[in-house]
Amino acid sequence: MTRPSLTLAATFTADPLLPLLRDALEHIEAPHRVESAPYGQLVEQLASPAGLFARNTDGVNVGLVRLADWTDGGARGAAAPDRVAAFVAAAREFAAGRGTPTALVVCPDPPGAQGPGPGALARLPARLRDVPGLAVIDAADWFTAYGCWNVHDPHGAQIAGVPYTDEAFAALAVGLARVVHSTLIRPRTVIAVDCDYTLWGGACGDAAPEDLDLGGRYLAVRHLLRQKCDEGFVLALCGRGDEAGVERVFAERGREMVLEREHFVASRVNWKPTSQNIASLAEELRLGPDSFVLLDDDPYVCAEVAETLPGVTVLHVGPETDPPAVLRHAWELDRFFATPEDRSRNDTYRADALRREAADGAADTARLNERLGTVVVVRRAAPSDLPRISQLLARTNQFASGTADGADVPALLAWQGADAWVATLRDRFGDYGTVATAVTARLGEEVHVECFAMSCRAMDRGVAESLFAAIADRAGVPRLTVRFRETGRNGPALGFLRTHAWPAAATAHDAGHDADDARGERLFVVGAAALTAPPAELSAAALGFGGRGG
């Protein structure tokens, strides 16, 4: 099996990092081919259509930058603004045309360096924040997390242009392993948080709100949770206790807490077992329990959840622990490549409550969509859609074909006649963003759907019907052949196919998929004429994959 690539470019000599990075990736069982661009070629790699970054379609690109390396050594910041601007422009253009996750790690300048100043560092994330597939990371966060205080190596920098100590390079290697890990696992979505002795010190049932401790470790936890909320994690209250007491704390001291009640989209505060409350939250949010991370101070509660719901990530933050450190070292909470859908997820869940109220009593999908003003837009995908396509295929387990993961997308799109499709959903309560995707292959007069996935938030809204109908319409075919594999968790997708399709016999194309057959894949034929959907807008333009479809 060919290993994916990690391609690295830096504004300084980073050779000591390479063997450490290879070892770190082997340690987490994610071996990659680690390649390095020539010294000082970061902007060139971002700008070149034939460079190592551009050729890496199945792994991760990493850029290491010291802003001080972009000065001319004269007055503070000389020539730096132009170089920083060129870097930002190249990064944005590269991400818009490529789907490979790219992490840009800002590394510390040497003490006393004539760099462009802290303002330039502070502005970088804002200037690149909303670019899909691009992450801007401050290496200082990793040095702090791993207790690396001896960062700079003046002697190495002078002799060989190697600016950091072995300890610092080791911390960078672990941090980059976390970046790779985040692209390979099924990410968590919800952080379920206990209240007493987790969000604040004291029990709200025994003490008045003004007597609770909101500072110290509790303040640090709330700051980190607010950061995770801004990254797109959904926060939910999930604790044993009196719900009225919890609500009173938020009502009287919410403005002091960084996290206010509105940041939590759901709540289960009662005396039931926490595992039952998580299962109830999962049902409300239409997610699996393995999408949850639990943060709780009670070891008994943590053990009960771990035993009953082994898919839940349990983080114990009792009095003997350092809760901020527990959170910083939880790889399950890493989210480097947040998409626009991630950042709007909390708003979407809050709007869902209004949708449920408006939809109450709707007899069928058509009446539901009429009440909500549903609009589905289906179009061929552009390269900038690839991070979201990969995310949907990696995360979705209920309405998914089970035939491909996010890492398989580059190989699928390399096929002759391949196309990727996306569907967006909006209604009068808001915009869900991109909620569904499919990758197809044109085989003579037939179109095969090699894989598909749809967010559970879009189920029962006619999105899958719109997606398949639009693909068939654009391709000019009366039916689609859909590849499907049961995973034990994608029952909703199987139910859709059983309703709208019929089993198909293998074709010459499918006869070559011996490995697929061994995995229990099946073929279904979906007739386009049988699909009914809400009003849809079909974008017929091929937006970036060369029009390889029909």
N, C-alpha and C positions, 0 to 999 in steps of 0.2 A: 504494500500500500504506500503511495507517495505521501510524504509528509508535507503538511502545509508550510508556508514560508512566513518567517518574521524578518522583515527587511528594515534595517536601521540606518539612519543618516543623522549626523551630528555636526554642530558648529565647532566642535573640539575633538580631540583624539579620545575615542571611546573604546579602544581595543581591549583594555582589561575587563570590560563589561561582557564581552562576547562569551567566553567560557563559563562565566558565572550564570549568564542567562540561559545557556544551553542546559546547565545542570539544574537550574530552577525549573525549567519546563519539563525535564525528565522526571523530576521529583513529583510534580503534580500529574504525571502521566499524560502530558500533552506535548510530546516531542515535536519540534519544528526545525526546519532548515533555517538557521540563523545566518543571514547575509548582511554585509555592511557595505554601504556606499563609500566612495572615496572621501577623505577628510574635507570637511567644510562644504559639502555639496547638498545641504538640506534644501535650500530654495530651488536649486537646479533639479533635484529629484521631484519636487512638487510640480515643477513647470514642464518637465520633459515628457513628451508622449511616449518615449521609448526607454525611459529609465527603469531602474529596479523597482521603484514604487509602482509605476504604471504596469509593469509585467507581473506584479504580485496580485493575483486575482483570487487566491484561495486562503489567505492568512490575514496577517496584521502588519501594517506599516507603523513605524515609530520614528518620530523626529525628536532629537534632543537639542535644545537650544539654550545657550547663554546669551542674554541680550548684550552683555559687554563685548561679545565677539563681533558685534556689528557697529563698533565705533572705530574711528581712525586714530585713536590714541591721543587726540588733542583735547579740546575743551569737552566738558561733560556732555555726552550725547551727540557729539559731532557725527553727522551723516546718519545717525541711528533712525530718525523718523522715517526717512526714505526707505531704509532697509526693512524696518518693521512693517511699513506699508506694503512693500513688495512681498514680504513673507505672508502677510494676511491675504493679499490678493491671490497669491499662488495657492495657498491652502484652500481658499474658498473655491477657486476654479477647479482644483484637483478633486475636491470632494463632490462637486456638482457633476463631474464626468465619470467618477469611479465609484464602485460600491464597496471597495475594500476598507474595513475599519482602520482609521488612522489616528494614532495617539500622538499629540504634540506635548512633550514634557518640558516645562520651563525649569531649568536647573539654576542653582544660585551662582551669582557672580562672585569672583574672588573679593576678599575684603579690600576696600579702598579702590575698587575698579572704577574707571571712568565710563560707566554704562549709561544707558538712557534713563535710569532712575526708576523708582518703584511705580511711578504712574504708568509707564509703558507696560509693566508686568500686570498691573491691575486692569488695564484696558483690554489686554489680549482675550481673556475669556469672554468679555462682553461682545467683542468684535467677531468672535467665532462661535458664540454660544448656540445659535440656532441653525448651525450647518449640520445636516444629517450625516452620520458616519464619521464625524470629527469630534475628538475629545481634547480639551486643553487641561493639563494636569500640572499642578505645582509640586515639584519634587520635594519641596520642604515638608509637605504633609507626610510623605513616606519616611523622610529622615526622622520626623517627630514620632511617628507611629512605632518605628523600630529602634528608638533610642539612639540614633546615630548623631552624635554631637561633634565628632571629629570628621568634618566633611572635606575640607580643603587640604591639598597637598602642594604647597608652594614650590618645594624642591622638584617634584615630578612635573609640575607645570613648566618650570624653567628649563629643565633638562630635556623633556620629551613631549611637552605639550599635553601631559596627562594631568588634568586639574584636580582630580578627586582621590581620596584615599580608597584603599581596598574595601574598607567598611562602608563607605558611601556607595561604591559601585555595587556592593552586595545588596544594599537596600534598594537601589535602582532595579537590580535584577529581580528581586522579590516583587516589587511594585509592578514591573512589566509582566511578570508571570500572572499577577492578578488581573491585569488588563486582558491577557489572552484567555484566562479562565472565564472571565465574564462573557466572552463571545462564544464559549462552548457549552455552558450549562443552561438549563432552563431557568430563567430568572425568577426570583420571588417578586410578588406584586404587592402584598399587604403586610404591614407591620402592625400586629395586634399588641397593644400596650396595656400593661397593668397600671393602676393608678397609685394606690397607697404604697409608699416606700419605693416607688419606681419613677413616677412623674414628680412626686413631691415627698417630703419627709413627714411622716405621721399618717394616722388613719383618720380620714375625714368623718367617719362615723363617731369618733371619740373626741375630736378636737374641732374647734371653730376654724373656718377658713383662714382667719388672720393669724392663727397660731401654727399653721403648717409651715415647714421649712421649704422655701422655693429656691434657695441658693445652692452653692457648692456643686456637688456631684449631680444634683437634680437639675440644676440650670444647664449644666454641660450636656446632660442627656437630652433635654428639650431642644437645645441648640442643634444637636446632631439630628434629631428627629425632624426638625424643621428643614434642615438641609436635605434630608431624604425625601421629605414631602415635595420640596421644590424640584427634586430630580425625577419625580413621578411616582414614588411609592405612595400607596394608599394607606392612610393611617386609620386605625380603628381602636376604640376603647374596649378592653376585654379584661375585666377584673372581677374579683369576688368582693362584694360589698353592697352598700346602699346607693342606688342610682341617684336618688334625690340629693344625697350629700355630695356626690361627684359634680352634679350639675351646679350646685351652689358654689363650689370652689371656682368653677369656670366663670360663673356669673359675677362673683365678687372680686376675683383676683386674676381673671383671664388676661387683662392687659399687662400684667407683670410677668407673664409666663412664656413669652415668645411664641408659644403654641396656644392658640385660642380654640374654643370649642368647635368653631367652624372648620378647623383643619382636620377634624376627624369625621369621616363620611358615614360611619356606622358605629353602633355602640351595643355592647352586651355587658352590663354591669348588674350582677345578681348573685345568688348563692348557688347556682348550678355549677357542676364540674366545668372547668375551663375548656376541656375538650369538646363538650357539648356546645358551648358558646362559639368556639371556632367553627365547628361544623355548621352551626346556624348562620354565622357570618358568611361562610363560604357559599351557602345556598342563596343568601340574599344578594351577594355580589357576583354570583354565577361563576365561581372559580372553584378549583380543586383545593383541598387542604394543603397540598404541597406547594401552593402559591403563598403560603403564610410563613411569617417569622413571628415568634412570640417572644416578648420581652417581659420578664417577671422576676420579682425578688424572692419568691417563695420556692424553695427546692422541691417541696411536695407537689406543688402545681406543675412545675417544670417536668418532674418525673411522670406525673399522671398524663400529661399531654404527649410526652415522648413515647410512652407505652401505648397509648390509645390511638394516636395519630402519628405514626412514625415518619410520615412525609413532611411534617411541620418542622422547621428549623427552630430550635429552642435555645434562647440566650438567657442564661441565669445572671442576674445582676443583684445578688444579695449583698449584705453589708460588708462582707469580707472581700468583695470584688471591686474592681475599678471600672464602673459602667462605661465611661467614655472609651476606655481601652478595649472593653469587650466589643463595643460597636465598631470601633476602628479596625479591629482584627477579624470581623465577621465578613468573610469573602462573599457570602450570600447577599450582602447588602451593597456590593459593588455595582455601580451603574455608571459606566464611563461614557457610553454612547447613547445618551437619552435622545429619543425621537420627539417630534412635536406632539405625537399622541401620548407619549409618556408624561410630558409636562402638563398636558390638559386633562389627564386622567381623573384627578380629584374633582375638577369642575364637572366632568362628564358624569361621574357617579352622583354628585349633588343634583345635577339636572335630572338624573334618572328618577328621583323621588317625584319630581313634578310630572315626568312622563307617565309614571304609574298612576298618578292621580287623574291625569287627563285621559288615560286609556281605560280607566275603570269601566267595565261593562261592554267594551268593544267585542263584537261577536266573532270576528275573524281578522286575519292579517290585513285584508283590504280596508276594513273599517278602521282598524288601528292606525294604519298609515295615513288614511284620510284625516283623522283627527289630529295626528301629530305633524302633518305637512311633510311627510317623508320624501326625500329626494336622494336617489342613488346615482352616482356618476361612475361609469366604467370606462377605463381607458387603458391603452398600452402603457407599460411602465417606462419611465425614464431612468437613466443611471442613478439619479438622486433618490429614487424610490427603493433602491436595493437594500439599504439598511433596514427599512421598515419591512420589506419582503422577507428578509432573513429573520427578522425579529418575530414576525407572525409565524413562520414555519418552525422556529425554535421554541416558541412559547406555547402555541396553541395545542391543546390535547383533546378537546371535545369535538369541535367541528374542524377536523383535519383529515387529510387522506392517509396519513401515516406512512407515506412512501418516500418522503424526503425531509431533510432537516435544513436549517439555514445555511449550513456549511456546504450543502450540495448545490446551491443555486448557481455559482459560476460554472460548474461542470454541465449542468442542465442547459444553461444558456449558450454554451459553446456548441451545442448540437446544431446541425444544419436544419433550418426551418423552425427554430425555437423562438418563442415569444414569452414575455412575462406580462401579466395583467394585474391591475389593481382596481379596487372599488372603494369609493368614499361614501360616507353616509352623513346626512345632515337633516335636521328638522327644525321646527320653530323654537325648540328649546336649546339648540346649539349644534355644533359641528363635532362629529365623532372623529373626523380625519379618515385615514386609510384603515379600513376594517377587514378587508379580504384581499386575497391574492390567488393567482393560479399561474402555473407555468405550463405552456402547451408546446406541442411539436406537430408540425405539418408533415404528414406522410401521404404524399400523393393527393388523393381526393378526401382523405380523412384528417381530422384533427384530434389528437390525443391529449388529454389533460394528465400530465405526468405527476402533478401534485397540486394541492390546493389547501388553503387554511382560511378560517374566518374567526374573528374575535367573538367570544361568547356574548359580548355586549350587543352584537348585531343579530343574534338569532331571533327568529320569528318576525323579521322585518322585511323579508323578501329579497335580501341582499344576494344570497347564493343564487336564487333564480335569476336575478338581474345579471349577475356576473356570467353565468353559463349562457344565458340567452344572448348577451352582447357578444361574447366570444364567437358563438355560432354565427351570429348575424354578420360580424366583421369578416369572418373567414368564408362566408357564403356556403355553409354546410348545414344540412337539416338536423344533424345529430353530432354529439361528442362522445368519444370513448374515454372513460374516466378510470384511472388506475387507483386502486384502493387496497389498503391493508388494515385489518382489524388489529388494534393495539390493546383492547380491553378497556379503553377510555374514550374512544371516539365513536361511541354509540350514536350521538346526534347526527354525525355525518353519515353513518350507515343508514340511519332512519331516513334521512333526506334522499339518499340514493335508492332505497327500496321504494320510496313514494314516487319518485320522478324518473326512475330508470329501470332497466332490466339487464340481467346478466348477459355478458357477451362472450363469444368464443374467442380464443387466442388468434391473433393475426401473425403474419410473418414477422412483423416488427417485434411483437411480444415474445415470439419463440426464442429470440436471442437473449431474453432476460432470465437466464437460468437462476441467477442469484436471487432475483426477485421472486421467482416461483417458490424457491426454498423458504422465503420469508412469508409465504402464504398470501401473496397478492392476488387480487381478483379484478376483473374488468367489468364495468357497467357501461351501458349505452344510455345516454340522456338525450331524449328527443326535444329539440328546441321548441317545437310547437306546443308541447305540453307544459311549458314553464309559464307561470303567471307571476308578475312582479309589480311593485309600485312604479309610479312614473320615474323613468330613468333617463339620464342624459348619457349618450354614447359619444365619446371622443374618438374619432376614427383615425387621428393622426398617429403615426408611428413615431414615438418620441425619444428614440435613442438607441434602439437595438437594430437599427439598419433595415427595418421592415422585413425581417426574415420570415414573418408569417405570411398568411395569404393576403 
